[in-house]
Amino acid sequence: MFHALADRTRRDILRRVLAGEHSVSALAEKYDMSFAAVQKHVAVLERAGLITKRREGRTAMASGDVEAVRSVGQLLGEIEQVWRGRVARIDDLLLRGSTDVSPTTPPEQDRED
């Protein structure tokens, strides 16, 4: 899923098909790339389970899978919470470290008296 969402064009295609079903050829008209390139982007999204395709005669129709997108959102939320917890622990350690450390005096230099 993350690979599929890593590309800006695929994220845009996903937004479009979540708003409503589109033919792949109608999607291709929106981008400055070949029909085959758009087809490949759609295929990546389909393999990731983010969109579904169906045939309507000779036309391939694509629509977004809202539940799959919700599950990605939930997964990202969980990952975010893990990282927020780690950052908070680091902040605590740094804060404690700055109050626990007393200033040290420089070591005595060797003197010959």
PDB file as gemmi writes it, atoms N, CA and C in Angstrom:
CRYST1    1.000    1.000    1.000  90.00  90.00  90.00 P 1                      
ATOM      1  N   MET A   1       0.816  -1.199   0.000  1.00  0.00           N  
ATOM      2  CA  MET A   1       0.000   0.000   0.000  1.00  0.00           C  
ATOM      3  C   MET A   1       0.855   1.255   0.000  1.00  0.00           C  
ATOM      4  N   PHE A   2       1.927   1.245   0.814  1.00  0.00           N  
ATOM      5  CA  PHE A   2       2.752   2.439   0.896  1.00  0.00           C  
ATOM      6  C   PHE A   2       3.436   2.724  -0.433  1.00  0.00           C  
ATOM      7  N   HIS A   3       3.858   1.679  -1.122  1.00  0.00           N  
ATOM      8  CA  HIS A   3       4.454   1.878  -2.448  1.00  0.00           C  
ATOM      9  C   HIS A   3       3.431   2.528  -3.380  1.00  0.00           C  
ATOM     10  N   ALA A   4       2.213   2.046  -3.333  1.00  0.00           N  
ATOM     11  CA  ALA A   4       1.172   2.589  -4.203  1.00  0.00           C  
ATOM     12  C   ALA A   4       0.897   4.055  -3.891  1.00  0.00           C  
ATOM     13  N   LEU A   5       0.942   4.414  -2.628  1.00  0.00           N  
ATOM     14  CA  LEU A   5       0.642   5.782  -2.217  1.00  0.00           C  
ATOM     15  C   LEU A   5       1.852   6.713  -2.294  1.00  0.00           C  
ATOM     16  N   ALA A   6       3.011   6.162  -2.578  1.00  0.00           N  
ATOM     17  CA  ALA A   6       4.231   6.975  -2.609  1.00  0.00           C  
ATOM     18  C   ALA A   6       4.267   7.923  -3.805  1.00  0.00           C  
ATOM     19  N   ASP A   7       3.516   7.619  -4.843  1.00  0.00           N  
ATOM     20  CA  ASP A   7       3.543   8.409  -6.061  1.00  0.00           C  
ATOM     21  C   ASP A   7       2.409   9.439  -6.076  1.00  0.00           C  
ATOM     22  N   ARG A   8       2.737  10.675  -6.404  1.00  0.00           N  
ATOM     23  CA  ARG A   8       1.756  11.766  -6.413  1.00  0.00           C  
ATOM     24  C   ARG A   8       0.620  11.508  -7.411  1.00  0.00           C  
ATOM     25  N   THR A   9       0.945  10.992  -8.582  1.00  0.00           N  
ATOM     26  CA  THR A   9      -0.085  10.712  -9.589  1.00  0.00           C  
ATOM     27  C   THR A   9      -1.046   9.647  -9.078  1.00  0.00           C  
ATOM     28  N   ARG A  10      -0.523   8.604  -8.451  1.00  0.00           N  
ATOM     29  CA  ARG A  10      -1.401   7.558  -7.923  1.00  0.00           C  
ATOM     30  C   ARG A  10      -2.292   8.097  -6.807  1.00  0.00           C  
ATOM     31  N   ARG A  11      -1.748   8.965  -5.959  1.00  0.00           N  
ATOM     32  CA  ARG A  11      -2.590   9.567  -4.915  1.00  0.00           C  
ATOM     33  C   ARG A  11      -3.701  10.402  -5.541  1.00  0.00           C  
ATOM     34  N   ASP A  12      -3.385  11.113  -6.614  1.00  0.00           N  
ATOM     35  CA  ASP A  12      -4.405  11.922  -7.287  1.00  0.00           C  
ATOM     36  C   ASP A  12      -5.462  11.034  -7.949  1.00  0.00           C  
ATOM     37  N   ILE A  13      -5.021   9.967  -8.580  1.00  0.00           N  
ATOM     38  CA  ILE A  13      -5.977   9.024  -9.181  1.00  0.00           C  
ATOM     39  C   ILE A  13      -6.885   8.456  -8.095  1.00  0.00           C  
ATOM     40  N   LEU A  14      -6.304   8.087  -6.970  1.00  0.00           N  
ATOM     41  CA  LEU A  14      -7.100   7.543  -5.872  1.00  0.00           C  
ATOM     42  C   LEU A  14      -8.137   8.557  -5.402  1.00  0.00           C  
ATOM     43  N   ARG A  15      -7.736   9.818  -5.258  1.00  0.00           N  
ATOM     44  CA  ARG A  15      -8.703  10.862  -4.857  1.00  0.00           C  
ATOM     45  C   ARG A  15      -9.863  10.945  -5.849  1.00  0.00           C  
ATOM     46  N   ARG A  16      -9.546  10.892  -7.123  1.00  0.00           N  
ATOM     47  CA  ARG A  16     -10.583  10.993  -8.159  1.00  0.00           C  
ATOM     48  C   ARG A  16     -11.564   9.814  -8.092  1.00  0.00           C  
ATOM     49  N   VAL A  17     -11.021   8.605  -7.958  1.00  0.00           N  
ATOM     50  CA  VAL A  17     -11.914   7.438  -7.984  1.00  0.00           C  
ATOM     51  C   VAL A  17     -12.645   7.250  -6.656  1.00  0.00           C  
ATOM     52  N   LEU A  18     -12.141   7.859  -5.583  1.00  0.00           N  
ATOM     53  CA  LEU A  18     -12.900   7.826  -4.330  1.00  0.00           C  
ATOM     54  C   LEU A  18     -14.113   8.747  -4.420  1.00  0.00           C  
ATOM     55  N   ALA A  19     -13.996   9.797  -5.230  1.00  0.00           N  
ATOM     56  CA  ALA A  19     -15.118  10.728  -5.417  1.00  0.00           C  
ATOM     57  C   ALA A  19     -16.192  10.138  -6.321  1.00  0.00           C  
ATOM     58  N   GLY A  20     -15.814   9.193  -7.159  1.00  0.00           N  
ATOM     59  CA  GLY A  20     -16.771   8.567  -8.064  1.00  0.00           C  
ATOM     60  C   GLY A  20     -16.059   7.694  -9.083  1.00  0.00           C  
ATOM     61  N   GLU A  21     -16.797   6.773  -9.631  1.00  0.00           N  
ATOM     62  CA  GLU A  21     -16.229   5.835 -10.601  1.00  0.00           C  
ATOM     63  C   GLU A  21     -15.828   6.574 -11.880  1.00  0.00           C  
ATOM     64  N   HIS A  22     -14.672   6.216 -12.409  1.00  0.00           N  
ATOM     65  CA  HIS A  22     -14.159   6.810 -13.646  1.00  0.00           C  
ATOM     66  C   HIS A  22     -13.673   5.699 -14.563  1.00  0.00           C  
ATOM     67  N   SER A  23     -13.790   5.933 -15.843  1.00  0.00           N  
ATOM     68  CA  SER A  23     -13.152   5.011 -16.779  1.00  0.00           C  
ATOM     69  C   SER A  23     -11.661   5.332 -16.773  1.00  0.00           C  
ATOM     70  N   VAL A  24     -10.860   4.331 -17.079  1.00  0.00           N  
ATOM     71  CA  VAL A  24      -9.417   4.537 -17.104  1.00  0.00           C  
ATOM     72  C   VAL A  24      -9.068   5.543 -18.194  1.00  0.00           C  
ATOM     73  N   SER A  25      -9.772   5.507 -19.305  1.00  0.00           N  
ATOM     74  CA  SER A  25      -9.490   6.474 -20.373  1.00  0.00           C  
ATOM     75  C   SER A  25      -9.839   7.900 -19.933  1.00  0.00           C  
ATOM     76  N   ALA A  26     -10.917   8.079 -19.165  1.00  0.00           N  
ATOM     77  CA  ALA A  26     -11.246   9.413 -18.648  1.00  0.00           C  
ATOM     78  C   ALA A  26     -10.177   9.886 -17.667  1.00  0.00           C  
ATOM     79  N   LEU A  27      -9.656   8.963 -16.861  1.00  0.00           N  
ATOM     80  CA  LEU A  27      -8.566   9.322 -15.953  1.00  0.00           C  
ATOM     81  C   LEU A  27      -7.331   9.746 -16.749  1.00  0.00           C  
ATOM     82  N   ALA A  28      -7.031   9.009 -17.812  1.00  0.00           N  
ATOM     83  CA  ALA A  28      -5.831   9.282 -18.610  1.00  0.00           C  
ATOM     84  C   ALA A  28      -5.878  10.674 -19.228  1.00  0.00           C  
ATOM     85  N   GLU A  29      -7.067  11.165 -19.530  1.00  0.00           N  
ATOM     86  CA  GLU A  29      -7.194  12.501 -20.131  1.00  0.00           C  
ATOM     87  C   GLU A  29      -6.745  13.597 -19.175  1.00  0.00           C  
ATOM     88  N   LYS A  30      -6.735  13.323 -17.888  1.00  0.00           N  
ATOM     89  CA  LYS A  30      -6.397  14.333 -16.876  1.00  0.00           C  
ATOM     90  C   LYS A  30      -4.896  14.511 -16.673  1.00  0.00           C  
ATOM     91  N   TYR A  31      -4.104  13.623 -17.259  1.00  0.00           N  
ATOM     92  CA  TYR A  31      -2.669  13.629 -16.988  1.00  0.00           C  
ATOM     93  C   TYR A  31      -1.865  13.793 -18.271  1.00  0.00           C  
ATOM     94  N   ASP A  32      -0.731  14.419 -18.123  1.00  0.00           N  
ATOM     95  CA  ASP A  32       0.171  14.630 -19.247  1.00  0.00           C  
ATOM     96  C   ASP A  32       1.107  13.433 -19.373  1.00  0.00           C  
ATOM     97  N   MET A  33       0.506  12.281 -19.628  1.00  0.00           N  
ATOM     98  CA  MET A  33       1.266  11.044 -19.809  1.00  0.00           C  
ATOM     99  C   MET A  33       0.432  10.118 -20.687  1.00  0.00           C  
ATOM    100  N   SER A  34       1.034   9.051 -21.121  1.00  0.00           N  
ATOM    101  CA  SER A  34       0.334   8.131 -22.021  1.00  0.00           C  
ATOM    102  C   SER A  34      -0.764   7.366 -21.289  1.00  0.00           C  
ATOM    103  N   PHE A  35      -1.697   6.861 -22.070  1.00  0.00           N  
ATOM    104  CA  PHE A  35      -2.755   6.015 -21.533  1.00  0.00           C  
ATOM    105  C   PHE A  35      -2.153   4.808 -20.826  1.00  0.00           C  
ATOM    106  N   ALA A  36      -1.111   4.218 -21.439  1.00  0.00           N  
ATOM    107  CA  ALA A  36      -0.457   3.033 -20.861  1.00  0.00           C  
ATOM    108  C   ALA A  36       0.148   3.358 -19.497  1.00  0.00           C  
ATOM    109  N   ALA A  37       0.717   4.548 -19.354  1.00  0.00           N  
ATOM    110  CA  ALA A  37       1.304   4.929 -18.062  1.00  0.00           C  
ATOM    111  C   ALA A  37       0.225   5.051 -16.996  1.00  0.00           C  
ATOM    112  N   VAL A  38      -0.908   5.648 -17.354  1.00  0.00           N  
ATOM    113  CA  VAL A  38      -2.017   5.762 -16.398  1.00  0.00           C  
ATOM    114  C   VAL A  38      -2.541   4.375 -16.055  1.00  0.00           C  
ATOM    115  N   GLN A  39      -2.640   3.509 -17.056  1.00  0.00           N  
ATOM    116  CA  GLN A  39      -3.070   2.128 -16.811  1.00  0.00           C  
ATOM    117  C   GLN A  39      -2.160   1.442 -15.789  1.00  0.00           C  
ATOM    118  N   LYS A  40      -0.871   1.674 -15.901  1.00  0.00           N  
ATOM    119  CA  LYS A  40       0.077   1.071 -14.957  1.00  0.00           C  
ATOM    120  C   LYS A  40      -0.144   1.615 -13.548  1.00  0.00           C  
ATOM    121  N   HIS A  41      -0.390   2.919 -13.434  1.00  0.00           N  
ATOM    122  CA  HIS A  41      -0.665   3.507 -12.120  1.00  0.00           C  
ATOM    123  C   HIS A  41      -1.929   2.883 -11.516  1.00  0.00           C  
ATOM    124  N   VAL A  42      -2.947   2.739 -12.337  1.00  0.00           N  
ATOM    125  CA  VAL A  42      -4.200   2.127 -11.872  1.00  0.00           C  
ATOM    126  C   VAL A  42      -3.947   0.687 -11.433  1.00  0.00           C  
ATOM    127  N   ALA A  43      -3.125  -0.031 -12.178  1.00  0.00           N  
ATOM    128  CA  ALA A  43      -2.812  -1.424 -11.830  1.00  0.00           C  
ATOM    129  C   ALA A  43      -2.095  -1.512 -10.484  1.00  0.00           C  
ATOM    130  N   VAL A  44      -1.189  -0.581 -10.206  1.00  0.00           N  
ATOM    131  CA  VAL A  44      -0.480  -0.570  -8.913  1.00  0.00           C  
ATOM    132  C   VAL A  44      -1.486  -0.349  -7.794  1.00  0.00           C  
ATOM    133  N   LEU A  45      -2.388   0.597  -7.979  1.00  0.00           N  
ATOM    134  CA  LEU A  45      -3.412   0.870  -6.961  1.00  0.00           C  
ATOM    135  C   LEU A  45      -4.344  -0.325  -6.774  1.00  0.00           C  
ATOM    136  N   GLU A  46      -4.651  -1.004  -7.864  1.00  0.00           N  
ATOM    137  CA  GLU A  46      -5.524  -2.182  -7.784  1.00  0.00           C  
ATOM    138  C   GLU A  46      -4.824  -3.325  -7.046  1.00  0.00           C  
ATOM    139  N   ARG A  47      -3.554  -3.569  -7.355  1.00  0.00           N  
ATOM    140  CA  ARG A  47      -2.802  -4.627  -6.654  1.00  0.00           C  
ATOM    141  C   ARG A  47      -2.685  -4.333  -5.161  1.00  0.00           C  
ATOM    142  N   ALA A  48      -2.630  -3.060  -4.814  1.00  0.00           N  
ATOM    143  CA  ALA A  48      -2.542  -2.673  -3.405  1.00  0.00           C  
ATOM    144  C   ALA A  48      -3.892  -2.782  -2.706  1.00  0.00           C  
ATOM    145  N   GLY A  49      -4.946  -3.027  -3.478  1.00  0.00           N  
ATOM    146  CA  GLY A  49      -6.275  -3.165  -2.893  1.00  0.00           C  
ATOM    147  C   GLY A  49      -6.967  -1.839  -2.605  1.00  0.00           C  
ATOM    148  N   LEU A  50      -6.437  -0.754  -3.169  1.00  0.00           N  
ATOM    149  CA  LEU A  50      -7.014   0.558  -2.904  1.00  0.00           C  
ATOM    150  C   LEU A  50      -8.127   0.928  -3.877  1.00  0.00           C  
ATOM    151  N   ILE A  51      -8.105   0.326  -5.057  1.00  0.00           N  
ATOM    152  CA  ILE A  51      -9.180   0.547  -6.015  1.00  0.00           C  
ATOM    153  C   ILE A  51      -9.612  -0.790  -6.605  1.00  0.00           C  
ATOM    154  N   THR A  52     -10.799  -0.795  -7.166  1.00  0.00           N  
ATOM    155  CA  THR A  52     -11.290  -1.975  -7.876  1.00  0.00           C  
ATOM    156  C   THR A  52     -11.629  -1.555  -9.303  1.00  0.00           C  
ATOM    157  N   LYS A  53     -11.486  -2.507 -10.199  1.00  0.00           N  
ATOM    158  CA  LYS A  53     -11.843  -2.261 -11.601  1.00  0.00           C  
ATOM    159  C   LYS A  53     -12.918  -3.256 -12.007  1.00  0.00           C  
ATOM    160  N   ARG A  54     -13.776  -2.787 -12.870  1.00  0.00           N  
ATOM    161  CA  ARG A  54     -14.772  -3.673 -13.463  1.00  0.00           C  
ATOM    162  C   ARG A  54     -14.890  -3.324 -14.934  1.00  0.00           C  
ATOM    163  N   ARG A  55     -15.352  -4.290 -15.693  1.00  0.00           N  
ATOM    164  CA  ARG A  55     -15.526  -4.080 -17.138  1.00  0.00           C  
ATOM    165  C   ARG A  55     -16.957  -3.662 -17.413  1.00  0.00           C  
ATOM    166  N   GLU A  56     -17.083  -2.687 -18.263  1.00  0.00           N  
ATOM    167  CA  GLU A  56     -18.389  -2.255 -18.773  1.00  0.00           C  
ATOM    168  C   GLU A  56     -18.237  -2.246 -20.291  1.00  0.00           C  
ATOM    169  N   GLY A  57     -18.540  -3.396 -20.902  1.00  0.00           N  
ATOM    170  CA  GLY A  57     -18.254  -3.551 -22.322  1.00  0.00           C  
ATOM    171  C   GLY A  57     -16.752  -3.597 -22.526  1.00  0.00           C  
ATOM    172  N   ARG A  58     -16.263  -2.682 -23.353  1.00  0.00           N  
ATOM    173  CA  ARG A  58     -14.821  -2.607 -23.600  1.00  0.00           C  
ATOM    174  C   ARG A  58     -14.120  -1.615 -22.667  1.00  0.00           C  
ATOM    175  N   THR A  59     -14.883  -0.980 -21.808  1.00  0.00           N  
ATOM    176  CA  THR A  59     -14.343   0.065 -20.942  1.00  0.00           C  
ATOM    177  C   THR A  59     -14.023  -0.486 -19.558  1.00  0.00           C  
ATOM    178  N   ALA A  60     -12.843  -0.145 -19.070  1.00  0.00           N  
ATOM    179  CA  ALA A  60     -12.465  -0.508 -17.702  1.00  0.00           C  
ATOM    180  C   ALA A  60     -12.850   0.648 -16.790  1.00  0.00           C  
ATOM    181  N   MET A  61     -13.674   0.351 -15.804  1.00  0.00           N  
ATOM    182  CA  MET A  61     -14.129   1.358 -14.851  1.00  0.00           C  
ATOM    183  C   MET A  61     -13.404   1.150 -13.523  1.00  0.00           C  
ATOM    184  N   ALA A  62     -12.935   2.246 -12.933  1.00  0.00           N  
ATOM    185  CA  ALA A  62     -12.197   2.166 -11.675  1.00  0.00           C  
ATOM    186  C   ALA A  62     -12.946   2.929 -10.590  1.00  0.00           C  
ATOM    187  N   SER A  63     -12.974   2.337  -9.412  1.00  0.00           N  
ATOM    188  CA  SER A  63     -13.575   3.016  -8.259  1.00  0.00           C  
ATOM    189  C   SER A  63     -12.713   2.751  -7.031  1.00  0.00           C  
ATOM    190  N   GLY A  64     -12.755   3.689  -6.104  1.00  0.00           N  
ATOM    191  CA  GLY A  64     -11.948   3.583  -4.903  1.00  0.00           C  
ATOM    192  C   GLY A  64     -12.584   2.678  -3.867  1.00  0.00           C  
ATOM    193  N   ASP A  65     -11.757   2.002  -3.105  1.00  0.00           N  
ATOM    194  CA  ASP A  65     -12.228   1.151  -2.013  1.00  0.00           C  
ATOM    195  C   ASP A  65     -12.081   1.944  -0.721  1.00  0.00           C  
ATOM    196  N   VAL A  66     -13.180   2.516  -0.270  1.00  0.00           N  
ATOM    197  CA  VAL A  66     -13.171   3.399   0.902  1.00  0.00           C  
ATOM    198  C   VAL A  66     -12.671   2.661   2.141  1.00  0.00           C  
ATOM    199  N   GLU A  67     -13.072   1.428   2.328  1.00  0.00           N  
ATOM    200  CA  GLU A  67     -12.641   0.659   3.504  1.00  0.00           C  
ATOM    201  C   GLU A  67     -11.130   0.440   3.510  1.00  0.00           C  
ATOM    202  N   ALA A  68     -10.561   0.173   2.342  1.00  0.00           N  
ATOM    203  CA  ALA A  68      -9.109  -0.019   2.263  1.00  0.00           C  
ATOM    204  C   ALA A  68      -8.386   1.274   2.619  1.00  0.00           C  
ATOM    205  N   VAL A  69      -8.905   2.395   2.150  1.00  0.00           N  
ATOM    206  CA  VAL A  69      -8.292   3.689   2.461  1.00  0.00           C  
ATOM    207  C   VAL A  69      -8.423   3.985   3.954  1.00  0.00           C  
ATOM    208  N   ARG A  70      -9.561   3.645   4.537  1.00  0.00           N  
ATOM    209  CA  ARG A  70      -9.723   3.825   5.985  1.00  0.00           C  
ATOM    210  C   ARG A  70      -8.718   2.982   6.759  1.00  0.00           C  
ATOM    211  N   SER A  71      -8.483   1.756   6.305  1.00  0.00           N  
ATOM    212  CA  SER A  71      -7.532   0.900   7.009  1.00  0.00           C  
ATOM    213  C   SER A  71      -6.114   1.470   6.911  1.00  0.00           C  
ATOM    214  N   VAL A  72      -5.774   2.076   5.768  1.00  0.00           N  
ATOM    215  CA  VAL A  72      -4.470   2.731   5.633  1.00  0.00           C  
ATOM    216  C   VAL A  72      -4.394   3.902   6.612  1.00  0.00           C  
ATOM    217  N   GLY A  73      -5.461   4.685   6.694  1.00  0.00           N  
ATOM    218  CA  GLY A  73      -5.497   5.804   7.636  1.00  0.00           C  
ATOM    219  C   GLY A  73      -5.337   5.346   9.068  1.00  0.00           C  
ATOM    220  N   GLN A  74      -5.991   4.251   9.408  1.00  0.00           N  
ATOM    221  CA  GLN A  74      -5.883   3.710  10.769  1.00  0.00           C  
ATOM    222  C   GLN A  74      -4.457   3.232  11.037  1.00  0.00           C  
ATOM    223  N   LEU A  75      -3.873   2.535  10.088  1.00  0.00           N  
ATOM    224  CA  LEU A  75      -2.506   2.054  10.236  1.00  0.00           C  
ATOM    225  C   LEU A  75      -1.541   3.222  10.412  1.00  0.00           C  
ATOM    226  N   LEU A  76      -1.702   4.273   9.602  1.00  0.00           N  
ATOM    227  CA  LEU A  76      -0.838   5.443   9.727  1.00  0.00           C  
ATOM    228  C   LEU A  76      -1.029   6.124  11.078  1.00  0.00           C  
ATOM    229  N   GLY A  77      -2.263   6.150  11.571  1.00  0.00           N  
ATOM    230  CA  GLY A  77      -2.528   6.714  12.893  1.00  0.00           C  
ATOM    231  C   GLY A  77      -1.811   5.940  13.987  1.00  0.00           C  
ATOM    232  N   GLU A  78      -1.811   4.618  13.873  1.00  0.00           N  
ATOM    233  CA  GLU A  78      -1.119   3.780  14.856  1.00  0.00           C  
ATOM    234  C   GLU A  78       0.391   4.016  14.806  1.00  0.00           C  
ATOM    235  N   ILE A  79       0.935   4.101  13.601  1.00  0.00           N  
ATOM    236  CA  ILE A  79       2.368   4.357  13.453  1.00  0.00           C  
ATOM    237  C   ILE A  79       2.709   5.737  14.013  1.00  0.00           C  
ATOM    238  N   GLU A  80       1.858   6.701  13.768  1.00  0.00           N  
ATOM    239  CA  GLU A  80       2.078   8.049  14.298  1.00  0.00           C  
ATOM    240  C   GLU A  80       2.113   8.040  15.822  1.00  0.00           C  
ATOM    241  N   GLN A  81       1.207   7.293  16.449  1.00  0.00           N  
ATOM    242  CA  GLN A  81       1.180   7.222  17.910  1.00  0.00           C  
ATOM    243  C   GLN A  81       2.449   6.602  18.470  1.00  0.00           C  
ATOM    244  N   VAL A  82       2.956   5.570  17.799  1.00  0.00           N  
ATOM    245  CA  VAL A  82       4.216   4.945  18.231  1.00  0.00           C  
ATOM    246  C   VAL A  82       5.333   5.974  18.204  1.00  0.00           C  
ATOM    247  N   TRP A  83       5.442   6.717  17.107  1.00  0.00           N  
ATOM    248  CA  TRP A  83       6.516   7.697  16.983  1.00  0.00           C  
ATOM    249  C   TRP A  83       6.326   8.870  17.933  1.00  0.00           C  
ATOM    250  N   ARG A  84       5.090   9.292  18.148  1.00  0.00           N  
ATOM    251  CA  ARG A  84       4.858  10.376  19.112  1.00  0.00           C  
ATOM    252  C   ARG A  84       5.290   9.934  20.519  1.00  0.00           C  
ATOM    253  N   GLY A  85       5.021   8.685  20.862  1.00  0.00           N  
ATOM    254  CA  GLY A  85       5.455   8.150  22.153  1.00  0.00           C  
ATOM    255  C   GLY A  85       6.966   8.131  22.270  1.00  0.00           C  
ATOM    256  N   ARG A  86       7.637   7.742  21.206  1.00  0.00           N  
ATOM    257  CA  ARG A  86       9.101   7.711  21.222  1.00  0.00           C  
ATOM    258  C   ARG A  86       9.681   9.115  21.376  1.00  0.00           C  
ATOM    259  N   VAL A  87       9.121  10.063  20.648  1.00  0.00           N  
ATOM    260  CA  VAL A  87       9.598  11.442  20.739  1.00  0.00           C  
ATOM    261  C   VAL A  87       9.360  11.989  22.145  1.00  0.00           C  
ATOM    262  N   ALA A  88       8.204  11.672  22.723  1.00  0.00           N  
ATOM    263  CA  ALA A  88       7.900  12.140  24.083  1.00  0.00           C  
ATOM    264  C   ALA A  88       8.899  11.551  25.082  1.00  0.00           C  
ATOM    265  N   ARG A  89       9.251  10.283  24.914  1.00  0.00           N  
ATOM    266  CA  ARG A  89      10.235   9.666  25.809  1.00  0.00           C  
ATOM    267  C   ARG A  89      11.607  10.307  25.656  1.00  0.00           C  
ATOM    268  N   ILE A  90      11.980  10.617  24.431  1.00  0.00           N  
ATOM    269  CA  ILE A  90      13.262  11.297  24.205  1.00  0.00           C  
ATOM    270  C   ILE A  90      13.238  12.673  24.855  1.00  0.00           C  
ATOM    271  N   ASP A  91      12.135  13.399  24.696  1.00  0.00           N  
ATOM    272  CA  ASP A  91      11.997  14.707  25.343  1.00  0.00           C  
ATOM    273  C   ASP A  91      12.153  14.580  26.849  1.00  0.00           C  
ATOM    274  N   ASP A  92      11.499  13.567  27.436  1.00  0.00           N  
ATOM    275  CA  ASP A  92      11.604  13.355  28.887  1.00  0.00           C  
ATOM    276  C   ASP A  92      13.048  13.067  29.296  1.00  0.00           C  
ATOM    277  N   LEU A  93      13.708  12.211  28.540  1.00  0.00           N  
ATOM    278  CA  LEU A  93      15.102  11.882  28.857  1.00  0.00           C  
ATOM    279  C   LEU A  93      15.995  13.109  28.760  1.00  0.00           C  
ATOM    280  N   LEU A  94      15.784  13.897  27.742  1.00  0.00           N  
ATOM    281  CA  LEU A  94      16.596  15.104  27.586  1.00  0.00           C  
ATOM    282  C   LEU A  94      16.315  16.103  28.705  1.00  0.00           C  
ATOM    283  N   LEU A  95      15.054  16.227  29.063  1.00  0.00           N  
ATOM    284  CA  LEU A  95      14.689  17.144  30.136  1.00  0.00           C  
ATOM    285  C   LEU A  95      15.283  16.683  31.462  1.00  0.00           C  
ATOM    286  N   ARG A  96      15.158  15.395  31.757  1.00  0.00           N  
ATOM    287  CA  ARG A  96      15.732  14.842  32.990  1.00  0.00           C  
ATOM    288  C   ARG A  96      17.241  14.938  32.978  1.00  0.00           C  
ATOM    289  N   GLY A  97      17.817  14.687  31.825  1.00  0.00           N  
ATOM    290  CA  GLY A  97      19.267  14.744  31.701  1.00  0.00           C  
ATOM    291  C   GLY A  97      19.808  16.136  31.958  1.00  0.00           C  
ATOM    292  N   SER A  98      19.079  17.152  31.552  1.00  0.00           N  
ATOM    293  CA  SER A  98      19.574  18.511  31.745  1.00  0.00           C  
ATOM    294  C   SER A  98      19.447  18.951  33.201  1.00  0.00           C  
ATOM    295  N   THR A  99      18.516  18.362  33.968  1.00  0.00           N  
ATOM    296  CA  THR A  99      18.380  18.737  35.378  1.00  0.00           C  
ATOM    297  C   THR A  99      19.227  17.865  36.284  1.00  0.00           C  
ATOM    298  N   ASP A 100      19.580  16.652  35.843  1.00  0.00           N  
ATOM    299  CA  ASP A 100      20.363  15.738  36.669  1.00  0.00           C  
ATOM    300  C   ASP A 100      21.859  16.000  36.573  1.00  0.00           C  
ATOM    301  N   VAL A 101      22.261  16.609  35.500  1.00  0.00           N  
ATOM    302  CA  VAL A 101      23.686  16.799  35.281  1.00  0.00           C  
ATOM    303  C   VAL A 101      24.115  18.078  35.983  1.00  0.00           C  
ATOM    304  N   SER A 102      25.095  17.927  36.867  1.00  0.00           N  
ATOM    305  CA  SER A 102      25.616  19.115  37.537  1.00  0.00           C  
ATOM    306  C   SER A 102      26.819  19.605  36.756  1.00  0.00           C  
ATOM    307  N   PRO A 103      27.040  20.895  36.807  1.00  0.00           N  
ATOM    308  CA  PRO A 103      28.198  21.404  36.063  1.00  0.00           C  
ATOM    309  C   PRO A 103      29.477  20.801  36.640  1.00  0.00           C  
ATOM    310  N   THR A 104      30.347  20.418  35.789  1.00  0.00           N  
ATOM    311  CA  THR A 104      31.593  19.809  36.244  1.00  0.00           C  
ATOM    312  C   THR A 104      32.686  20.862  36.235  1.00  0.00           C  
ATOM    313  N   THR A 105      33.544  20.711  37.167  1.00  0.00           N  
ATOM    314  CA  THR A 105      34.692  21.609  37.199  1.00  0.00           C  
ATOM    315  C   THR A 105      35.768  21.010  36.326  1.00  0.00           C  
ATOM    316  N   PRO A 106      36.498  21.871  35.684  1.00  0.00           N  
ATOM    317  CA  PRO A 106      37.541  21.319  34.805  1.00  0.00           C  
ATOM    318  C   PRO A 106      38.556  20.538  35.631  1.00  0.00           C  
ATOM    319  N   PRO A 107      39.123  19.486  35.101  1.00  0.00           N  
ATOM    320  CA  PRO A 107      40.106  18.694  35.849  1.00  0.00           C  
ATOM    321  C   PRO A 107      41.312  19.551  36.185  1.00  0.00           C  
ATOM    322  N   GLU A 108      41.870  19.237  37.330  1.00  0.00           N  
ATOM    323  CA  GLU A 108      43.058  19.973  37.761  1.00  0.00           C  
ATOM    324  C   GLU A 108      44.174  19.694  36.776  1.00  0.00           C  
ATOM    325  N   GLN A 109      44.874  20.761  36.455  1.00  0.00           N  
ATOM    326  CA  GLN A 109      45.991  20.576  35.541  1.00  0.00           C  
ATOM    327  C   GLN A 109      47.202  20.134  36.359  1.00  0.00           C  
ATOM    328  N   ASP A 110      48.004  19.340  35.747  1.00  0.00           N  
ATOM    329  CA  ASP A 110      49.235  18.919  36.419  1.00  0.00           C  
ATOM    330  C   ASP A 110      50.128  20.126  36.590  1.00  0.00           C  
ATOM    331  N   ARG A 111      50.472  20.388  37.849  1.00  0.00           N  
ATOM    332  CA  ARG A 111      51.343  21.524  38.125  1.00  0.00           C  
ATOM    333  C   ARG A 111      52.619  21.035  38.773  1.00  0.00           C  
ATOM    334  N   GLU A 112      53.626  21.660  38.438  1.00  0.00           N  
ATOM    335  CA  GLU A 112      54.903  21.397  39.132  1.00  0.00           C  
ATOM    336  C   GLU A 112      55.127  22.559  40.050  1.00  0.00           C  
ATOM    337  N   ASP A 113      55.068  22.327  41.336  1.00  0.00           N  
ATOM    338  CA  ASP A 113      55.295  23.408  42.317  1.00  0.00           C  
ATOM    339  C   ASP A 113      56.713  23.434  42.769  1.00  0.00           C  
TER     340      ASP A 113                                                      
END                                                                             
